[in-house]
Amino acid sequence: MTLKQRIPFLRWSFWRLAIGSRNITKTGQIGDGREAAAADYVQANARQGDIDDVIAKVDQFAYEKSFLINVGDEKGELLDAAVRRANPGLALELGTYCGYGSLRIARAAPSAKVFSVELAAANADVARRIWAHAGVDDRVTCVVGTIGDGGRTLDALAAEHGFAADQLDFLFIDHDKGAYAPDLQSILDRGWLRRGSIVVADNILIPGAPKYRDYMNEQQGKLFDTVRHKTHGEYQTLVPDVVLESEYLGG
């Protein structure tokens, strides 16, 4: 049986996710310790310094141990392809969780500097452990904060990490679904995206980001040219999902 043939949402770890949904909103974690356990599993089983094996072991943990709410292997391939098209020197992720999305970005763009904004300090610690084991912690950085904090995190990205007008080549949005549209607007207001920058947003259908979807529909051919990728939710093949890949036409 291949990994993608497994049906994790029939296991307790998936239903525990539903029970822990309120905890996720407050703390960024499901509440049963699975995020730290994923880092433990990677450190115990993945070859140190081998980013491919680290990614594979995170996927294995999510299929065989406890379901994780990262982008996953199927949608991860869409992310990889978009990163390669962008060929970024500077990439930003909103929503670190266990660091899996940033790992895939770092692998697809080995010369890029990757920054990831994460609300939960505990998730940041898990991600840093995994990045260090993969050997990419010298070019992947977690910034604890949120774009919607009145500008403090955006100011820190600018002052401490060199974010400036027309410098951001790739943006991956995978955090609070209600924050997708306002956080993108905050980044647009800073002028960081350049013409040709690519923005990828996960979970457009499940659990859903309708305001972001509507915004991209309104801006089609104006500020953005968007491709809609039909796919499935994380680590299963029955529940459909959509990933939006949008090229910025402004700048």
N, C-alpha and C positions, 0 to 999 in steps of 0.2 A: 504494500500500500504506500503510495507517495504521500508526501506531506499535504499537498493540496486536496487529496481525497478524504482527508479527515474532516469530521464535523464537530468542531470544538464547542459550538454553542449548545450542544446536547449534554455537555459535561457540566459539573458543578461550577467550575471556574468561570464559565460564561454567565450562568445565572447569578453567581455571586457578584458579577459586574453590575447586573441590573439592580441588585439589592444595594450595592455601594454607590449608586449614581449620585446621591446627595453628597456623599463623602468626597467624590471626585470633584464636584463643584467647589467644595470648601478647601480641600487639601491637595488636589491634583493627583491623588492616589486612590486606589480602589478600597484600601483599608484592611487588607489581609496580608500585607507584607510581600506580595508577589513581585513588586518592582525591585526591592532589594534582593529578593531571591533570584531574580533574573540576572542581576550583576554577579551574584555568587556563582550561579551556574556557568556564566561566561568565563569567569576567572578560573573555575575548576576544570572546564572542558574545552575551551577554545585555545588554539595555538596563539601564544603571545606574539603580538606584532603582525598578525595575519588578519587583515580587515575582512577578507572574504569569509574566513572561518568564524570570526566573531559575529558577522551578520547571520551566517547560517545557524549558529548556536542560539542567537536570539530567536530566530524563527522556530527552531526546534523546541525551545522552551515554551513558546507560545502555542505550538501545536500539541506538545506532549505533556506539559506540566500545568501551566496556567495561562489563560487567554490574556493577551496584552492589547492595549488600545493604541499601538503605533500604526503606521501606514501599512505595514505587512508586506509580504513578499510579492503578491500579485500587483497591487497598486504601486509597490516599490519599483517595479520595472517601468511603470509609466513615469515615475519621478526620475529614475535614472536617465531615461531617454530625454526628458525635458532639460535636465541639467546638462547633458552632453550638447544639446542644441544651443543652450545659453552660453556654454563654455565660460563660466564665470571666473572672474578674479576675486569677486566679493559676493558672498551669498549670505542670506539671512533666513532663519527659520523662526516661526512663531509657534511655540509649543514644543518643548524639548522632550518631555516625558522621560523615557529611558535612554534617549540619545540615538535611537535607531535611524530616524530620518536624516539626522546630521551625518551619521556614518555613511549612509548611501550617497548623500551629496558629496562628502569628502572623497569617496571612492570614485565617483563619476567625474569629479573635477579635482584631480590630485594637486593642482597648483593653486587652488582657491583657498582663501581665508573664509572660514565658515563661522558664523555667529548664530547662537540660538537663544531666544528669550523664553524664560520659564518662570512662571509664578511661584512654583513650589521649590523651596530650597532642598527638600528631601529628594525630589526628582533630579535636581541639578547634581547632587552628590552621586546618585546612581549613574547618571549619564557620564560624569567625569571618570568614574571607575571603569566603565565600559570603554570609553574613548582611550584611556590610558592603556588598557589591555590591548586594544587594537593598534596602538602606536600612532594615533592621530591627535593626541592632546596638545601638540605643538601648533596645530593649525585649526582646531575646533574649540570654540570658547563659548561657555554658557554665561549669560548675563541674567541674574535673578531680578525679575521685575515684571512689568506688564506695559504694553504700549498705551493702555488707557489710564495711566497714573498721573495725568496732567502734564506730561512731557518729561518727567524725570528720567525714564529709561531711554527715551529718544535722545535726550541731552547727553546721557552717559555714552551712548553709542557714538555720538558725534565727537564729544570731547576726549573720550578715552580710547576709541577704536577707529577713528578716522572716517566715519560715515559722513558723506558730503554730497552735494548736488551731482547728479549724473554718475554716481560711483557704484550703485547697487545693481548688479547684473541679474541676480536671481533671488526670488522670494518664495518661500514655501510656507503656506498657512495651514496649520493643523492644531488649533488650540480651541478656545471657547468659541463655539459656532456663532453665537450672537455677536461676537467681537470681530468677525471676519471683515465686514464692510467698514465699520468705523476705524479699525486699525489700519486697513489698507489706505483709507482716506488720510489718516494721520501721516503715513509714509509719503503719500503723494504730496501732501502739503509741505513736507520738507524738501521735495524735489529730488529725492534720492534716486528714483528710477530714471534710467536713460531710455531713449528711443531704442527699442529692440530688447529691453529687459523682459524676462519671463516670470510670470507669477503663476504658481501652481497651488490649488486649494483642494484639500481632501474632504471627504464626508459631506459632499454637497447634497446627497440624497438621504443618507443614514449617518448620524441622526438628523442631519439636514441643516443647511445654511441658506434659507430662502431669501433673506435680504441681500446677501452677497450674490446669489444666483440672479436675482432680479436686477441688481446693479450691473452685472456683466452683460445681461441681455440689453439693458438700456444703452450701454456704452459700446456695444458691438459696432465695429467699423469707425468709431469715434476715438475714444481713448484706448480701447483694447480690441484686439482680434482674438476671439476665444474659440478653443476647440473643446468639445464635450466628449470625454472618454467614458464609455459605459464599462463598468467593472463590477466587482463584488466587495462587500465589506471585509474587514480584516480577518484573515485566517479561516475562511470558509468559502463555499462556492454556491450557496443557495440564496443568500440575501443580496440583492443588487445594490450598487452604489454608483456614484458618479464623481469623477475627478475633473476639474476645470483647469485647463492650461491656457493662459492668456498672455499674449505678447503686447507690450506697452507701445502704443503708437504716438504718444506725446513726446515731451522732451524738447 
